[in-house]
Amino acid sequence: LAPWRSHHAPEVVDSTTEERSGFGRLLMAGDLRFILLLLAMIPAMMVFFQLQAAMPIFLVRDLHLPESDYGLLITINTLLVVLIEVPLNTVMASWPHRYTLPAGALLTGAGFGAMAFAATFWGVAVTVVIWTFGEILLIPASAACVADLAPPGRRGEYMGLYAMSFSLAFSMASFVGTATLEHFGPTILWGATFVVGALSAALIWGITNDRRMKIADPAD
């Protein structure tokens, strides 16, 4: 309920800058950091969206759990988000993006990767807790980072492209995840989610720590 505040200092928007704004401007060198950040986040989001792609198939077909167990696991995820996300993000509001974003991507990959070792409902529930903390870290922090990157007058454009990257990740995750599960089995799939999540975390870390990218942090 607290007022939303940007880390940008108030600036007067030049009308000539607004006229030049558009998707084509993202190809300019000044927006390279934003493009790279979106590309680095897409693999982690593809891992996260296995929640709705390969995970329910794996639970029912491979672990032989009832479909209702999937609903219970989603309930665990939802309750954790409702109870923990706001307090945790309030505490972490001053954390630099270069720490929060890679940690979220890594936890997401680790949570889904741990599903390779889960054989029971409670085993899967533990993995849900792990990747839920990754979700709680990654998604709010990534939205805040994109807002910080956006030039004055272009925040809507940046957030729109950020949302489009989520849609792209969701579309690819559904196909890639289920195809991998079908052709290579659950061990390969969940092992790959850990590798992809770790790769995404490494890429985000490299981008956000590159001072040439000039990505603003709450602590700066």
N, C-alpha and C positions, 0 to 999 in steps of 0.2 A: 504493500500500500504506500510505501515511500515514493516520493516523486522521482521519476527517472531522470538521471543526470548524465550527460555526455562528458567525456574527459576533454573534449575540445573546448578551447576558450571561445567565447562568443565572437563571431566574425560577421561582417557585413558581406552578403553574397553579391558578387558582381553579376549583373544581368547578362553581360556578354559571355560569362562563363557558363551560365545556364543554357544559353542558346547553343553552345558548342557541345553540351552534354549529350550523351547517347551511347549505345552499346559499342559503337565503333571506337570510342575513346579508350576503351579498355585495352586496346592493342598498343596504346602509347606506353612508353617506358615508365611513366609515373605511376601507372596502375599495375605494373608487373607484380608487385608484392601481393596484391589482392588476387590476381589470377593464380599465382603459385599457391597461395594459401587455400583457395577453393580446390585446386587439383590435389593438394596434399590431404585434404579432409575427406574427399570422396571415397577413398578406400576404407577409411574408418567407418563412414556412414554405411557403406555396403555391408560391412560386418554387422553393424547394429541392426540393419533391416533384415538380417536372417531371423530375427524375432518373428517376422511375419512370413518368411519364405520357407527356409529349410527346417527351422526348429520344430514347428508343429508336425511336419511329416516324420522327422526323426523320432519324436516322442511316441507317436502312435505306431509307426511301422517298425522301427528298429528297437525301441525299448518296450514296446507293447503296453504302454500306459494308456489309460482311458482318456478320451478327448477332454473330459472334465478337468483332468490334471493340468492341461494346458491353460485352461481358464484360471485355475488356482495360481499358477505360476505368473500369469499376467497380473493377477490381483496383488501378488507379492511385490512385483515391480511397481505397480501403481501406488500402493501404500507407501513404499519407500520414497517415491518421488514426492508424494503429497506431504509426508511427514518430515523429510530431511532436506529436500532441495532448497527451499527458501532459507532456512537457518544456515545451511552449509554455504550457500552462495553469498549470504550476508557476511559470514566470517571470512570468506575468501575473496571478497570484493576488491581488496587491495593487492591480491596476488598478481604477479606479472603474467601476461598471456603466455609467455615462453615456458612457464611451468605448468599452468593449468591445462592448456590444450594438449600437449604431449601426454600428460598424465591421464587425461580422459580417453585419448585414443588407445593408449597402452592397456588401460583397465578394460576397455571394451573388447579389445582383441584377446586379452587374457581370460576374460569371463567366458566368451564363446569358445575359445580354445580349450578351456578346461572341460567343456562338454564331452570331449573325446574320452574322458575318464569317468564320466557319470553313467551309472547303471540303474539308479533308482530315482524316485521322485525327489527325495531329499538331497541326493547328489546333484541333480539338476537345479534344485532350489538354491544351493550354494553358488552355482555358477551365475544364476540370475542376480543374486545380490552383488556379485563382483561387477558384472557388466552394467548393472543399474547405477553403481557409483561412477562408472565411466560415462554413462549417459548424463548423469547429474553434473559432472564436471565439464564435459565436452560441449554440449548443446548451448547452455546459457553463455559460456565463456566465448564460444565461437561467434555467437550473435553480437556480443559486446565488442569483440575484436573487429568485426566487420564494420560496426557503427563507428568505431574509433578510426578506422582506415578511411572512411568515406569523406571526401572533400565537402566543404559547405555547399548545400544545395543539391547534393547527389546521394544523400543517405538512402532515399527511397529506391533509387536505381541499384545501389549496392545491395541493399537488403533483398530486393527482388531477384537479383542474380544469385544471391546466397540461397534463397528459397528454391530457385531452379536447380541448383546443385543437389539439393536434397531429393528433388523429384528424379533427377538423373540417377542418383545413387540407388534410389528405391527401384527404379525400372531395371537397372543392371543387376541389382542384388537378387531380385526374384528369379531371373533367368540363370545367372551364374551359380547361385547357391543350390538351387534344385537340380541343375544339370550335374554339378559336381557330386552331389549326394547320390544321384542316380547312377552315374558312371564310375565313380571312384570310391564311394562308400563314406560313412560318417567319420572315420578316423582321419582320412585325408582332408575332408571338408573342414572339420574343426581345427585340425592342425594348421590348415591354410589360413583360417581366420586369425589365429594368433600371429602368424608371420605377417599377414597383411596389416593387422592392427599395429604391430611393432614397426613395420615399415612406414606406415602413416605417421606414427609418433615421431620417428626419426626425421622424416621430411619436415614436419611441422616445427620440430625443434630447430632444425637447420635454418628454416626460413625466418622464424621469429627471433633467432639469435643473430641474424645477419644485420648488422647496424646499417648497411646500405639500404635495407628494406624500409627502415624508419617506421617500424610498427610501434605505435604508442602503447604504453602499458599503464595500468591504473597507478602503479607505484612511481612512475616517472614524473 
